[in-house]
Amino acid sequence: MPGGDPWNARTLEWSIPCPAPHYNYAVLPVVHARDAFHAAKAADTAYPLTRDYEDIEMPRNTGTGVVMGVALAAACFGLVWWMWWLAVAGLVVAVGAVVARSFATDTLHRIPAAEVRRQDQAWLAFARALPCTGREAEASPANRGMAEAAGV
């Protein structure tokens, strides 16, 4: 679904593109009610023309979790089958992975505000241009991701 709100939804997860960008929200939403997106649609502020963008810091990918998973699985296998050398080796590798990761200093990457603005403005223009789909065609291919506001 290219649009974000195919069912005339009420909650915030439907206010972003589908699939979501890896940083989720270009600007953190301000929530004053339980159904903030529904309230924003009712006030006609759901897809604002201007926003204040900032750089977004995201964690870098790491293989530490995979290494720990495999090492601890080997350690558990060794404990079950009384293979003490395998249990100890798995625990040493898992602890070593945690210690090695604790010394990593370059753990974040920054997405510049200009890039966030470009992506978000393109999405907002796309969302505003989508034709509204009525309730009867919601599950059909005609629904490109913008439901008709029935009783907003």
C-alpha positions as CSV (number, residue, x, y, z in Angstrom):
1,M,0.0,0.0,0.0
2,P,1.9,3.2,-1.1
3,G,-0.3,5.5,1.0
4,G,-0.4,5.5,4.7
5,D,-4.1,5.5,5.7
6,P,-6.0,2.9,3.7
7,W,-8.7,2.3,6.3
8,N,-9.5,5.8,7.6
9,A,-7.5,4.8,10.7
10,R,-7.4,6.5,14.0
11,T,-3.9,5.9,15.3
12,L,-0.5,7.4,14.5
13,E,1.1,4.4,12.8
14,W,-1.2,5.1,9.8
15,S,0.1,8.7,9.4
16,I,3.4,7.6,7.8
17,P,4.3,5.9,4.5
18,C,3.9,2.2,4.1
19,P,6.5,0.7,4.3
20,A,7.8,3.1,6.9
21,P,11.1,4.8,6.5
22,H,13.8,3.4,8.9
23,Y,13.5,6.4,11.1
24,N,9.6,6.1,11.3
25,Y,8.5,9.7,11.9
26,A,10.2,12.7,10.1
27,V,9.0,14.9,12.9
28,L,7.9,13.5,16.2
29,P,4.1,13.9,16.5
30,V,2.6,15.9,19.3
31,V,-0.1,13.8,21.0
32,H,-2.9,15.4,23.0
33,A,-5.6,12.7,22.7
34,R,-5.9,9.0,22.5
35,D,-6.6,9.0,18.7
36,A,-4.2,11.8,17.7
37,F,-4.2,11.0,14.0
38,H,-8.0,10.9,13.9
39,A,-8.2,14.3,15.7
40,A,-5.6,15.7,13.3
41,K,-7.7,14.5,10.3
42,A,-10.8,16.1,11.8
43,A,-8.9,19.4,12.2
44,D,-7.5,19.1,8.7
45,T,-3.9,19.1,10.0
46,A,-3.0,15.5,9.4
47,Y,-0.6,16.2,6.5
48,P,0.9,19.6,7.3
49,L,2.6,21.6,4.5
50,T,5.4,22.8,6.7
51,R,7.3,21.1,9.5
52,D,10.5,21.9,11.5
53,Y,13.0,19.2,10.5
54,E,16.0,18.2,12.5
55,D,18.9,15.8,11.9
56,I,17.9,12.2,13.0
57,E,20.4,10.0,14.8
58,M,20.0,6.3,14.2
59,P,22.0,3.4,15.6
60,R,24.4,1.7,13.3
61,N,23.9,-1.9,12.4
62,T,25.9,-4.4,14.4
63,G,26.4,-8.2,14.3
64,T,26.8,-8.4,18.1
65,G,23.3,-9.9,18.5
66,V,23.9,-12.6,16.0
67,V,27.3,-13.5,17.4
68,M,25.8,-13.7,20.9
69,G,22.8,-15.7,19.7
70,V,25.0,-18.3,18.1
71,A,27.5,-18.4,20.9
72,L,24.8,-18.8,23.6
73,A,23.0,-21.5,21.6
74,A,26.3,-23.4,21.4
75,A,26.8,-22.9,25.1
76,C,23.3,-24.2,25.9
77,F,23.8,-27.1,23.6
78,G,27.1,-27.9,25.4
79,L,25.4,-27.7,28.8
80,V,22.5,-30.0,27.8
81,W,24.9,-32.6,26.4
82,W,27.6,-32.1,29.0
83,M,30.1,-30.9,26.5
84,W,31.8,-28.5,29.0
85,W,34.4,-27.2,26.5
86,L,31.6,-26.1,24.1
87,A,29.6,-24.5,27.0
88,V,32.7,-22.5,28.2
89,A,33.7,-21.5,24.7
90,G,30.2,-20.3,23.9
91,L,30.0,-18.2,27.1
92,V,33.5,-16.8,26.4
93,V,32.5,-15.8,22.9
94,A,29.2,-14.2,24.1
95,V,30.9,-12.2,26.8
96,G,33.7,-11.3,24.4
97,A,31.1,-9.9,22.0
98,V,29.5,-7.8,24.7
99,V,32.9,-6.5,25.8
100,A,34.0,-5.7,22.2
101,R,30.8,-3.9,21.5
102,S,31.2,-1.8,24.7
103,F,34.4,-0.4,23.2
104,A,32.8,0.7,19.9
105,T,32.6,4.4,19.8
106,D,31.1,4.9,16.3
107,T,27.6,3.5,17.0
108,L,25.4,6.2,15.5
109,H,24.8,7.6,12.1
110,R,23.1,10.9,11.3
111,I,20.5,11.5,8.7
112,P,20.7,15.2,7.7
113,A,17.6,17.3,8.1
114,A,17.7,18.2,4.3
115,E,17.4,14.5,3.4
116,V,14.6,14.0,5.9
117,R,12.8,17.1,4.5
118,R,13.2,15.8,0.9
119,Q,11.8,12.4,1.7
120,D,9.0,13.7,3.9
121,Q,7.9,16.4,1.5
122,A,7.8,13.9,-1.3
123,W,5.6,11.6,0.8
124,L,3.3,14.4,1.9
125,A,2.8,15.6,-1.7
126,F,2.1,12.0,-2.7
127,A,-0.4,11.5,0.2
128,R,-2.2,14.7,-0.5
129,A,-2.6,13.8,-4.2
130,L,-4.0,10.3,-3.6
131,P,-7.6,9.8,-4.6
132,C,-9.9,9.0,-1.7
133,T,-11.4,5.5,-1.7
134,G,-14.8,4.8,-0.4
135,R,-15.6,2.2,2.2
136,E,-16.9,-0.3,-0.4
137,A,-13.6,-0.4,-2.3
138,E,-11.3,-0.4,0.7
139,A,-10.1,-4.0,0.1
140,S,-9.8,-3.6,-3.6
141,P,-6.7,-2.7,-5.7
142,A,-8.4,0.7,-6.3
143,N,-7.4,1.6,-2.7
144,R,-4.0,3.3,-3.1
145,G,-3.8,4.2,0.5
146,M,-6.1,7.1,1.3
147,A,-9.5,6.2,2.7
148,E,-12.5,8.4,2.4
149,A,-13.1,10.3,5.7
150,A,-16.4,8.8,6.6
151,G,-17.7,10.5,9.7
152,V,-14.4,12.0,10.8
